[in-house]
Amino acid sequence: MADNERLNRALQSLGAAPDPSLPEDFMGGVWMRAGKLEQVDATRTRVALFTAMAFIGLGAGFGTSQSPARESQTNYQLIEGADLSPASLLHVQR
């Protein structure tokens, strides 16, 4: 019962209090804070992407730096043995 009376007194004192008024630059401060939070988030995202790209680049560099280079045989079955010079394609006499 004492809790109910104390709650009633607290609610009556809140009801009797004047409405709080916001300062004129309150919304400007809110937008400034939102801009700062957005800037921090964008910086964090950039740093994360840069770190990921550096890690992938270094990993690829270390992974391929010791592999030997090998010559591969190319086999063009459609044009193998054919003379594809411009003179032979145009049937020009030499």
C-alpha positions as YAML, in Angstrom:
chain: A
units: angstrom
residues:
- id: 1
  name: MET
  ca: [0.00, 0.00, 0.00]
- id: 2
  name: ALA
  ca: [2.84, 2.36, 0.80]
- id: 3
  name: ASP
  ca: [4.26, 1.74, -2.65]
- id: 4
  name: ASN
  ca: [0.99, 2.76, -4.28]
- id: 5
  name: GLU
  ca: [0.88, 5.99, -2.29]
- id: 6
  name: ARG
  ca: [4.47, 6.78, -3.17]
- id: 7
  name: LEU
  ca: [3.76, 6.06, -6.85]
- id: 8
  name: ASN
  ca: [0.66, 8.32, -6.75]
- id: 9
  name: ARG
  ca: [2.70, 11.18, -5.20]
- id: 10
  name: ALA
  ca: [5.44, 10.76, -7.84]
- id: 11
  name: LEU
  ca: [2.88, 10.80, -10.67]
- id: 12
  name: GLN
  ca: [1.16, 13.89, -9.22]
- id: 13
  name: SER
  ca: [4.48, 15.72, -8.97]
- id: 14
  name: LEU
  ca: [5.29, 14.82, -12.57]
- id: 15
  name: GLY
  ca: [1.86, 15.97, -13.69]
- id: 16
  name: ALA
  ca: [2.26, 19.31, -11.92]
- id: 17
  name: ALA
  ca: [5.72, 19.97, -13.43]
- id: 18
  name: PRO
  ca: [5.83, 22.40, -16.37]
- id: 19
  name: ASP
  ca: [6.46, 20.99, -19.83]
- id: 20
  name: PRO
  ca: [10.16, 20.91, -20.61]
- id: 21
  name: SER
  ca: [11.11, 23.11, -23.51]
- id: 22
  name: LEU
  ca: [13.83, 22.19, -25.93]
- id: 23
  name: PRO
  ca: [16.54, 24.70, -26.79]
- id: 24
  name: GLU
  ca: [16.42, 26.22, -30.26]
- id: 25
  name: ASP
  ca: [19.55, 24.47, -31.50]
- id: 26
  name: PHE
  ca: [18.51, 21.04, -30.22]
- id: 27
  name: MET
  ca: [17.68, 19.57, -33.64]
- id: 28
  name: GLY
  ca: [20.86, 21.04, -35.12]
- id: 29
  name: GLY
  ca: [22.83, 19.24, -32.42]
- id: 30
  name: VAL
  ca: [20.97, 16.02, -33.13]
- id: 31
  name: TRP
  ca: [21.83, 16.23, -36.84]
- id: 32
  name: MET
  ca: [25.45, 17.09, -36.06]
- id: 33
  name: ARG
  ca: [25.71, 14.04, -33.82]
- id: 34
  name: ALA
  ca: [24.08, 11.86, -36.48]
- id: 35
  name: GLY
  ca: [26.60, 13.15, -39.05]
- id: 36
  name: LYS
  ca: [29.51, 12.36, -36.73]
- id: 37
  name: LEU
  ca: [28.19, 8.84, -36.16]
- id: 38
  name: GLU
  ca: [27.83, 8.35, -39.92]
- id: 39
  name: GLN
  ca: [31.38, 9.60, -40.46]
- id: 40
  name: VAL
  ca: [32.73, 7.18, -37.84]
- id: 41
  name: ASP
  ca: [30.82, 4.32, -39.46]
- id: 42
  name: ALA
  ca: [32.12, 5.21, -42.94]
- id: 43
  name: THR
  ca: [35.69, 5.40, -41.63]
- id: 44
  name: ARG
  ca: [35.33, 2.02, -39.93]
- id: 45
  name: THR
  ca: [33.99, 0.49, -43.15]
- id: 46
  name: ARG
  ca: [36.86, 1.95, -45.22]
- id: 47
  name: VAL
  ca: [39.46, 0.65, -42.78]
- id: 48
  name: ALA
  ca: [37.87, -2.80, -42.79]
- id: 49
  name: LEU
  ca: [37.81, -2.93, -46.61]
- id: 50
  name: PHE
  ca: [41.40, -1.70, -46.87]
- id: 51
  name: THR
  ca: [42.55, -4.30, -44.34]
- id: 52
  name: ALA
  ca: [40.73, -7.08, -46.19]
- id: 53
  name: MET
  ca: [42.18, -6.02, -49.55]
- id: 54
  name: ALA
  ca: [45.70, -5.79, -48.10]
- id: 55
  name: PHE
  ca: [45.35, -9.22, -46.47]
- id: 56
  name: ILE
  ca: [44.08, -10.81, -49.70]
- id: 57
  name: GLY
  ca: [46.76, -9.08, -51.78]
- id: 58
  name: LEU
  ca: [49.59, -10.09, -49.49]
- id: 59
  name: GLY
  ca: [48.25, -13.63, -49.27]
- id: 60
  name: ALA
  ca: [48.06, -13.92, -53.03]
- id: 61
  name: GLY
  ca: [51.54, -12.44, -53.39]
- id: 62
  name: PHE
  ca: [53.11, -14.79, -50.88]
- id: 63
  name: GLY
  ca: [51.20, -17.73, -52.30]
- id: 64
  name: THR
  ca: [52.38, -17.21, -55.87]
- id: 65
  name: SER
  ca: [55.88, -15.81, -55.41]
- id: 66
  name: GLN
  ca: [57.58, -19.22, -55.06]
- id: 67
  name: SER
  ca: [55.78, -21.06, -57.81]
- id: 68
  name: PRO
  ca: [57.93, -21.75, -60.90]
- id: 69
  name: ALA
  ca: [56.93, -20.50, -64.31]
- id: 70
  name: ARG
  ca: [56.14, -23.21, -66.83]
- id: 71
  name: GLU
  ca: [55.74, -23.06, -70.57]
- id: 72
  name: SER
  ca: [52.49, -24.44, -71.83]
- id: 73
  name: GLN
  ca: [51.98, -25.91, -75.26]
- id: 74
  name: THR
  ca: [49.19, -24.26, -77.15]
- id: 75
  name: ASN
  ca: [47.38, -26.39, -79.65]
- id: 76
  name: TYR
  ca: [45.13, -24.69, -82.16]
- id: 77
  name: GLN
  ca: [43.46, -27.57, -83.97]
- id: 78
  name: LEU
  ca: [41.47, -25.41, -86.38]
- id: 79
  name: ILE
  ca: [44.41, -23.51, -87.84]
- id: 80
  name: GLU
  ca: [47.32, -25.87, -87.31]
- id: 81
  name: GLY
  ca: [49.45, -26.07, -90.43]
- id: 82
  name: ALA
  ca: [47.47, -23.41, -92.27]
- id: 83
  name: ASP
  ca: [49.24, -20.43, -93.76]
- id: 84
  name: LEU
  ca: [47.38, -17.42, -92.41]
- id: 85
  name: SER
  ca: [49.54, -14.70, -93.89]
- id: 86
  name: PRO
  ca: [47.68, -11.85, -95.60]
- id: 87
  name: ALA
  ca: [49.20, -12.76, -98.97]
- id: 88
  name: SER
  ca: [47.93, -16.32, -98.88]
- id: 89
  name: LEU
  ca: [44.53, -15.28, -97.57]
- id: 90
  name: LEU
  ca: [44.11, -12.80, -100.43]
- id: 91
  name: HIS
  ca: [45.57, -15.22, -102.97]
- id: 92
  name: VAL
  ca: [48.24, -12.73, -103.95]
- id: 93
  name: GLN
  ca: [51.09, -14.00, -106.12]
- id: 94
  name: ARG
  ca: [54.52, -13.35, -104.70]
...
